Amino acid sequence: MSNQLMEKRTLKKGEVIFEQGKYEDWMYDVIQGRVGIYAGYGTEDEKLVAEMGAGEFFGEMGMIECYPRSATAVSMEDETCIEKIAQGDFSEYFRGHSERIYNIMKQLSRRIRKTTEDYAKVCPADEKPAGKHAGGILSKLKNLGGADSKAKNRKPGEYNKGDIIFEKGDYEPFMYDIHNGKVGVYIDYGTPEQKLLAELGENDFIGEMALIEDCPRTATAVALEENTRLQVVDAEIFDDYFRERPAKVLMLMQQMSARLRQISKEYLKACNAEEQ
């Protein structure tokens, strides 16, 4: 990869790195210091959405999706050092920085988890769905669940409408690739507080956060159509994606980015409604 795709900057406290609404197809790696991600920066509705420190990434949604900035990034300390990573040849970036790609995915997953938890606290139970997309290198993942991981013995599954694919709290270190049909992702499924967070279809993924973060399921997945067909993707298959099918990994990152973007939008909307 050309060194022209990487550029370091040292910032003062309060310095704006990028502004909401601007189009920039690159992301940043925090080398030292802290960066605040704000919605409505400089207005009465200003809200700190996230705070990023050393070793974390920000602005990845703009690069992954080629979408205008959904927030403003501001240095929170003097001597904050960041590295700009241009989009360039993304396939080349996969080959040379696979560990960093995994870290970006893990960070996206954590931000989705945190924002979903915050959203659940302020969103009415009858809120509408958050949208269609409401989370070598994997040696650590290969040990998740041990050699007898349940995914090893599973075949692509076919589900009928209303079938539960997995439940909140389940520990299953694998995700699903949707080959046909639709799947709804719910929090508080089966209770009066039930909320549909996302509706996913063909070529989308579900359950990726459990695989990437090695954690229990945070939501319940339910088939929304007859003959919904899913493929189990465990750590070994996911490792193959990194080596042989980087486009599939990019597709997953785009889905996670879109999901974070949408759930953040719905969370801010719910917060504003609650304050009025």
Contacts in CASP RR format, 6 or more apart in sequence:
PFRMAT RR
TARGET T0000
AUTHOR 0000-0000-0000
METHOD contacts of the structure
MODEL  1
MSNQLMEKRTLKKGEVIFEQGKYEDWMYDVIQGRVGIYAGYGTEDEKLVA
EMGAGEFFGEMGMIECYPRSATAVSMEDETCIEKIAQGDFSEYFRGHSER
IYNIMKQLSRRIRKTTEDYAKVCPADEKPAGKHAGGILSKLKNLGGADSK
AKNRKPGEYNKGDIIFEKGDYEPFMYDIHNGKVGVYIDYGTPEQKLLAEL
GENDFIGEMALIEDCPRTATAVALEENTRLQVVDAEIFDDYFRERPAKVL
MLMQQMSARLRQISKEYLKACNAEEQ
1 89 0 8 1.000
1 92 0 8 1.000
1 93 0 8 1.000
1 96 0 8 1.000
4 86 0 8 1.000
5 85 0 8 1.000
5 86 0 8 1.000
5 88 0 8 1.000
5 93 0 8 1.000
6 83 0 8 1.000
6 84 0 8 1.000
6 85 0 8 1.000
6 86 0 8 1.000
7 83 0 8 1.000
7 84 0 8 1.000
7 86 0 8 1.000
8 31 0 8 1.000
8 81 0 8 1.000
8 82 0 8 1.000
8 83 0 8 1.000
8 84 0 8 1.000
9 81 0 8 1.000
9 82 0 8 1.000
9 83 0 8 1.000
9 84 0 8 1.000
10 79 0 8 1.000
10 80 0 8 1.000
10 81 0 8 1.000
11 17 0 8 1.000
11 75 0 8 1.000
11 78 0 8 1.000
11 79 0 8 1.000
11 80 0 8 1.000
11 81 0 8 1.000
11 82 0 8 1.000
12 75 0 8 1.000
12 78 0 8 1.000
12 80 0 8 1.000
13 75 0 8 1.000
13 76 0 8 1.000
13 77 0 8 1.000
13 78 0 8 1.000
13 80 0 8 1.000
14 74 0 8 1.000
14 75 0 8 1.000
14 76 0 8 1.000
15 74 0 8 1.000
15 75 0 8 1.000
15 80 0 8 1.000
16 41 0 8 1.000
16 72 0 8 1.000
16 73 0 8 1.000
16 74 0 8 1.000
17 28 0 8 1.000
17 35 0 8 1.000
17 73 0 8 1.000
17 74 0 8 1.000
17 75 0 8 1.000
17 82 0 8 1.000
18 24 0 8 1.000
18 59 0 8 1.000
18 69 0 8 1.000
18 72 0 8 1.000
18 73 0 8 1.000
19 41 0 8 1.000
19 69 0 8 1.000
19 72 0 8 1.000
20 38 0 8 1.000
20 39 0 8 1.000
20 40 0 8 1.000
20 41 0 8 1.000
20 69 0 8 1.000
20 70 0 8 1.000
20 71 0 8 1.000
20 72 0 8 1.000
21 68 0 8 1.000
21 69 0 8 1.000
21 70 0 8 1.000
22 68 0 8 1.000
22 69 0 8 1.000
23 67 0 8 1.000
23 68 0 8 1.000
23 69 0 8 1.000
24 62 0 8 1.000
24 69 0 8 1.000
25 62 0 8 1.000
25 63 0 8 1.000
25 66 0 8 1.000
25 86 0 8 1.000
25 87 0 8 1.000
26 59 0 8 1.000
26 63 0 8 1.000
26 84 0 8 1.000
26 85 0 8 1.000
26 86 0 8 1.000
26 87 0 8 1.000
27 57 0 8 1.000
27 58 0 8 1.000
27 59 0 8 1.000
27 60 0 8 1.000
27 62 0 8 1.000
27 63 0 8 1.000
27 64 0 8 1.000
27 84 0 8 1.000
27 85 0 8 1.000
27 104 0 8 1.000
28 35 0 8 1.000
28 57 0 8 1.000
28 58 0 8 1.000
28 59 0 8 1.000
28 73 0 8 1.000
28 82 0 8 1.000
28 83 0 8 1.000
28 84 0 8 1.000
28 85 0 8 1.000
29 55 0 8 1.000
29 56 0 8 1.000
29 57 0 8 1.000
29 82 0 8 1.000
29 83 0 8 1.000
29 85 0 8 1.000
29 100 0 8 1.000
30 52 0 8 1.000
30 53 0 8 1.000
30 54 0 8 1.000
30 55 0 8 1.000
30 56 0 8 1.000
30 57 0 8 1.000
30 58 0 8 1.000
30 80 0 8 1.000
30 81 0 8 1.000
30 82 0 8 1.000
31 54 0 8 1.000
31 55 0 8 1.000
31 81 0 8 1.000
31 82 0 8 1.000
31 83 0 8 1.000
32 54 0 8 1.000
32 79 0 8 1.000
32 80 0 8 1.000
32 81 0 8 1.000
33 53 0 8 1.000
33 54 0 8 1.000
33 75 0 8 1.000
33 76 0 8 1.000
33 77 0 8 1.000
33 79 0 8 1.000
33 80 0 8 1.000
33 81 0 8 1.000
34 51 0 8 1.000
34 52 0 8 1.000
34 53 0 8 1.000
34 75 0 8 1.000
34 76 0 8 1.000
34 77 0 8 1.000
34 80 0 8 1.000
35 51 0 8 1.000
35 52 0 8 1.000
35 53 0 8 1.000
35 58 0 8 1.000
35 73 0 8 1.000
35 74 0 8 1.000
35 75 0 8 1.000
35 76 0 8 1.000
35 80 0 8 1.000
35 82 0 8 1.000
36 48 0 8 1.000
36 50 0 8 1.000
36 51 0 8 1.000
36 52 0 8 1.000
36 58 0 8 1.000
36 73 0 8 1.000
36 74 0 8 1.000
36 75 0 8 1.000
36 76 0 8 1.000
37 48 0 8 1.000
37 49 0 8 1.000
37 50 0 8 1.000
37 51 0 8 1.000
37 52 0 8 1.000
37 58 0 8 1.000
37 71 0 8 1.000
37 72 0 8 1.000
37 73 0 8 1.000
38 46 0 8 1.000
38 47 0 8 1.000
38 48 0 8 1.000
38 49 0 8 1.000
38 71 0 8 1.000
38 72 0 8 1.000
38 73 0 8 1.000
38 74 0 8 1.000
39 45 0 8 1.000
39 46 0 8 1.000
39 47 0 8 1.000
39 49 0 8 1.000
39 70 0 8 1.000
39 71 0 8 1.000
39 72 0 8 1.000
39 264 0 8 1.000
39 268 0 8 1.000
40 46 0 8 1.000
40 47 0 8 1.000
40 71 0 8 1.000
40 72 0 8 1.000
41 71 0 8 1.000
41 72 0 8 1.000
41 74 0 8 1.000
45 272 0 8 1.000
47 268 0 8 1.000
47 271 0 8 1.000
49 71 0 8 1.000
49 264 0 8 1.000
49 268 0 8 1.000
50 58 0 8 1.000
50 111 0 8 1.000
51 76 0 8 1.000
52 58 0 8 1.000
55 103 0 8 1.000
56 107 0 8 1.000
57 103 0 8 1.000
57 104 0 8 1.000
57 107 0 8 1.000
58 73 0 8 1.000
59 69 0 8 1.000
59 73 0 8 1.000
60 104 0 8 1.000
60 107 0 8 1.000
60 108 0 8 1.000
60 257 0 8 1.000
61 67 0 8 1.000
61 70 0 8 1.000
61 257 0 8 1.000
61 260 0 8 1.000
61 261 0 8 1.000
62 68 0 8 1.000
62 69 0 8 1.000
62 257 0 8 1.000
63 85 0 8 1.000
63 87 0 8 1.000
64 250 0 8 1.000
64 253 0 8 1.000
64 254 0 8 1.000
64 257 0 8 1.000
65 254 0 8 1.000
65 257 0 8 1.000
65 258 0 8 1.000
65 261 0 8 1.000
66 87 0 8 1.000
67 261 0 8 1.000
70 261 0 8 1.000
70 264 0 8 1.000
70 265 0 8 1.000
71 264 0 8 1.000
85 93 0 8 1.000
90 246 0 8 1.000
90 250 0 8 1.000
91 246 0 8 1.000
93 101 0 8 1.000
94 101 0 8 1.000
94 242 0 8 1.000
94 246 0 8 1.000
94 249 0 8 1.000
94 250 0 8 1.000
95 246 0 8 1.000
98 136 0 8 1.000
98 137 0 8 1.000
98 242 0 8 1.000
99 137 0 8 1.000
101 137 0 8 1.000
101 242 0 8 1.000
101 249 0 8 1.000
101 253 0 8 1.000
102 137 0 8 1.000
102 138 0 8 1.000
102 212 0 8 1.000
102 242 0 8 1.000
104 253 0 8 1.000
105 135 0 8 1.000
105 208 0 8 1.000
105 212 0 8 1.000
105 252 0 8 1.000
105 253 0 8 1.000
105 256 0 8 1.000
106 212 0 8 1.000
106 213 0 8 1.000
108 135 0 8 1.000
108 253 0 8 1.000
108 256 0 8 1.000
108 257 0 8 1.000
108 260 0 8 1.000
109 135 0 8 1.000
109 208 0 8 1.000
109 209 0 8 1.000
109 212 0 8 1.000
109 213 0 8 1.000
109 256 0 8 1.000
110 213 0 8 1.000
111 260 0 8 1.000
112 135 0 8 1.000
112 209 0 8 1.000
112 256 0 8 1.000
112 259 0 8 1.000
112 260 0 8 1.000
112 263 0 8 1.000
113 209 0 8 1.000
113 213 0 8 1.000
113 218 0 8 1.000
115 260 0 8 1.000
115 263 0 8 1.000
115 264 0 8 1.000
115 267 0 8 1.000
116 187 0 8 1.000
116 197 0 8 1.000
116 218 0 8 1.000
116 219 0 8 1.000
116 263 0 8 1.000
118 267 0 8 1.000
119 130 0 8 1.000
119 263 0 8 1.000
119 266 0 8 1.000
119 267 0 8 1.000
119 270 0 8 1.000
120 187 0 8 1.000
120 188 0 8 1.000
120 195 0 8 1.000
122 267 0 8 1.000
122 270 0 8 1.000
122 271 0 8 1.000
122 274 0 8 1.000
123 195 0 8 1.000
123 266 0 8 1.000
123 267 0 8 1.000
123 270 0 8 1.000
124 270 0 8 1.000
125 188 0 8 1.000
125 192 0 8 1.000
125 193 0 8 1.000
125 194 0 8 1.000
125 195 0 8 1.000
127 195 0 8 1.000
127 266 0 8 1.000
127 270 0 8 1.000
128 196 0 8 1.000
129 196 0 8 1.000
129 197 0 8 1.000
129 198 0 8 1.000
129 199 0 8 1.000
130 196 0 8 1.000
130 197 0 8 1.000
130 198 0 8 1.000
130 259 0 8 1.000
130 262 0 8 1.000
130 263 0 8 1.000
130 266 0 8 1.000
131 198 0 8 1.000
131 199 0 8 1.000
131 262 0 8 1.000
132 198 0 8 1.000
132 199 0 8 1.000
132 200 0 8 1.000
132 201 0 8 1.000
132 258 0 8 1.000
133 198 0 8 1.000
133 200 0 8 1.000
133 204 0 8 1.000
133 255 0 8 1.000
133 258 0 8 1.000
133 259 0 8 1.000
133 262 0 8 1.000
134 185 0 8 1.000
134 197 0 8 1.000
134 198 0 8 1.000
134 199 0 8 1.000
134 259 0 8 1.000
134 262 0 8 1.000
134 263 0 8 1.000
134 266 0 8 1.000
135 208 0 8 1.000
135 209 0 8 1.000
135 212 0 8 1.000
135 252 0 8 1.000
135 255 0 8 1.000
135 256 0 8 1.000
135 259 0 8 1.000
135 260 0 8 1.000
136 239 0 8 1.000
137 239 0 8 1.000
137 242 0 8 1.000
138 235 0 8 1.000
138 238 0 8 1.000
138 239 0 8 1.000
138 242 0 8 1.000
141 173 0 8 1.000
141 211 0 8 1.000
141 212 0 8 1.000
141 214 0 8 1.000
141 235 0 8 1.000
141 238 0 8 1.000
141 239 0 8 1.000
142 235 0 8 1.000
142 236 0 8 1.000
142 239 0 8 1.000
143 235 0 8 1.000
144 173 0 8 1.000
144 211 0 8 1.000
144 214 0 8 1.000
144 235 0 8 1.000
145 173 0 8 1.000
149 173 0 8 1.000
149 174 0 8 1.000
149 234 0 8 1.000
149 235 0 8 1.000
150 172 0 8 1.000
150 174 0 8 1.000
151 172 0 8 1.000
151 173 0 8 1.000
151 174 0 8 1.000
151 232 0 8 1.000
151 233 0 8 1.000
151 234 0 8 1.000
152 234 0 8 1.000
154 232 0 8 1.000
155 232 0 8 1.000
156 179 0 8 1.000
156 229 0 8 1.000
156 230 0 8 1.000
156 231 0 8 1.000
156 232 0 8 1.000
157 229 0 8 1.000
157 230 0 8 1.000
157 231 0 8 1.000
157 232 0 8 1.000
158 227 0 8 1.000
158 228 0 8 1.000
158 229 0 8 1.000
158 230 0 8 1.000
159 165 0 8 1.000
159 223 0 8 1.000
159 228 0 8 1.000
159 229 0 8 1.000
159 230 0 8 1.000
160 223 0 8 1.000
160 226 0 8 1.000
160 227 0 8 1.000
160 228 0 8 1.000
161 223 0 8 1.000
161 224 0 8 1.000
161 225 0 8 1.000
161 226 0 8 1.000
161 228 0 8 1.000
162 222 0 8 1.000
162 223 0 8 1.000
162 224 0 8 1.000
163 222 0 8 1.000
163 223 0 8 1.000
163 228 0 8 1.000
164 189 0 8 1.000
164 220 0 8 1.000
164 221 0 8 1.000
164 222 0 8 1.000
165 176 0 8 1.000
165 183 0 8 1.000
165 206 0 8 1.000
165 221 0 8 1.000
165 222 0 8 1.000
165 223 0 8 1.000
165 230 0 8 1.000
166 172 0 8 1.000
166 207 0 8 1.000
166 217 0 8 1.000
166 220 0 8 1.000
166 221 0 8 1.000
167 189 0 8 1.000
167 217 0 8 1.000
167 220 0 8 1.000
168 187 0 8 1.000
168 189 0 8 1.000
168 216 0 8 1.000
168 217 0 8 1.000
168 218 0 8 1.000
168 219 0 8 1.000
168 220 0 8 1.000
169 216 0 8 1.000
169 217 0 8 1.000
169 218 0 8 1.000
170 210 0 8 1.000
170 216 0 8 1.000
170 217 0 8 1.000
171 210 0 8 1.000
171 215 0 8 1.000
171 216 0 8 1.000
171 217 0 8 1.000
172 210 0 8 1.000
172 217 0 8 1.000
173 210 0 8 1.000
173 211 0 8 1.000
173 214 0 8 1.000
173 234 0 8 1.000
173 235 0 8 1.000
174 207 0 8 1.000
174 210 0 8 1.000
174 211 0 8 1.000
174 232 0 8 1.000
174 233 0 8 1.000
174 234 0 8 1.000
174 235 0 8 1.000
175 205 0 8 1.000
175 206 0 8 1.000
175 207 0 8 1.000
175 208 0 8 1.000
175 210 0 8 1.000
175 211 0 8 1.000
175 232 0 8 1.000
175 233 0 8 1.000
175 238 0 8 1.000
176 183 0 8 1.000
176 205 0 8 1.000
176 206 0 8 1.000
176 207 0 8 1.000
176 221 0 8 1.000
176 230 0 8 1.000
176 231 0 8 1.000
176 232 0 8 1.000
176 233 0 8 1.000
177 203 0 8 1.000
177 205 0 8 1.000
177 230 0 8 1.000
177 231 0 8 1.000
177 233 0 8 1.000
178 200 0 8 1.000
178 201 0 8 1.000
178 202 0 8 1.000
178 203 0 8 1.000
178 204 0 8 1.000
178 205 0 8 1.000
178 206 0 8 1.000
178 228 0 8 1.000
178 229 0 8 1.000
178 230 0 8 1.000
179 202 0 8 1.000
179 229 0 8 1.000
179 230 0 8 1.000
179 231 0 8 1.000
180 202 0 8 1.000
180 227 0 8 1.000
180 228 0 8 1.000
180 229 0 8 1.000
181 201 0 8 1.000
181 202 0 8 1.000
181 223 0 8 1.000
181 224 0 8 1.000
181 225 0 8 1.000
181 227 0 8 1.000
181 228 0 8 1.000
181 229 0 8 1.000
182 199 0 8 1.000
182 200 0 8 1.000
182 201 0 8 1.000
182 223 0 8 1.000
182 224 0 8 1.000
182 225 0 8 1.000
182 228 0 8 1.000
183 199 0 8 1.000
183 200 0 8 1.000
183 201 0 8 1.000
183 204 0 8 1.000
183 206 0 8 1.000
183 221 0 8 1.000
183 222 0 8 1.000
183 223 0 8 1.000
183 224 0 8 1.000
183 228 0 8 1.000
183 230 0 8 1.000
184 196 0 8 1.000
184 197 0 8 1.000
184 198 0 8 1.000
184 199 0 8 1.000
184 200 0 8 1.000
184 221 0 8 1.000
184 222 0 8 1.000
184 223 0 8 1.000
184 224 0 8 1.000
185 196 0 8 1.000
185 197 0 8 1.000
185 198 0 8 1.000
185 199 0 8 1.000
185 200 0 8 1.000
185 206 0 8 1.000
185 219 0 8 1.000
185 220 0 8 1.000
185 221 0 8 1.000
186 194 0 8 1.000
186 195 0 8 1.000
186 196 0 8 1.000
186 197 0 8 1.000
186 219 0 8 1.000
186 220 0 8 1.000
186 221 0 8 1.000
186 222 0 8 1.000
187 193 0 8 1.000
187 194 0 8 1.000
187 195 0 8 1.000
187 197 0 8 1.000
187 218 0 8 1.000
187 219 0 8 1.000
187 220 0 8 1.000
188 194 0 8 1.000
188 195 0 8 1.000
189 219 0 8 1.000
189 220 0 8 1.000
189 222 0 8 1.000
197 219 0 8 1.000
197 263 0 8 1.000
198 259 0 8 1.000
198 262 0 8 1.000
199 224 0 8 1.000
200 206 0 8 1.000
200 255 0 8 1.000
203 251 0 8 1.000
204 255 0 8 1.000
205 233 0 8 1.000
205 252 0 8 1.000
205 255 0 8 1.000
206 221 0 8 1.000
206 230 0 8 1.000
207 217 0 8 1.000
207 221 0 8 1.000
208 252 0 8 1.000
208 256 0 8 1.000
209 215 0 8 1.000
209 218 0 8 1.000
210 216 0 8 1.000
210 217 0 8 1.000
211 233 0 8 1.000
211 234 0 8 1.000
211 235 0 8 1.000
211 238 0 8 1.000
233 241 0 8 1.000
241 248 0 8 1.000
241 249 0 8 1.000
242 249 0 8 1.000
END
